[in-house]
Every structure is written in structure tokens, then in C-alpha cells.
């Protein structure tokens, strides 16, 4: 049964992992965001309590 011969499938496995571990991470890490995130202010805004009648 030829599907049990590991020689071609092992080579395919090795080459596919070689591609996954070398080429794809470089493409993913080369991605840049169009807008750099700006730091938010750390000021704490003062909140006012609501004086609503609940009845």
C-alpha cells in the first residue's frame, strides 16, 4: 500500500514546517500598523453623583 510509505510524506512534512517556521513569521513580523497608538492621559476625571428621585 503506497500510502504507508513514509518517504514522500515525511519530506512534505519537513518542508511545510520549514516554510511555517522561516518564511511566514518574517511576513507577520514585518506587518506595520497604519496608525501608531498614542498614549492616553492618566488624569482621573471627577465624577458627580446623580441626585435623581427614585420614587
Number of C-alpha atoms within 10 A of each C-alpha: 4 5 8 8 9 10 9 10 12 11 11 12 10 11 12 11 12 12 11 12 11 10 11 12 11 11 9 9 8 9 8 8 7 6 6 7 7 6 6 6 6 6 6 6 6 6 6 6 6 6 6 6 5 4 3
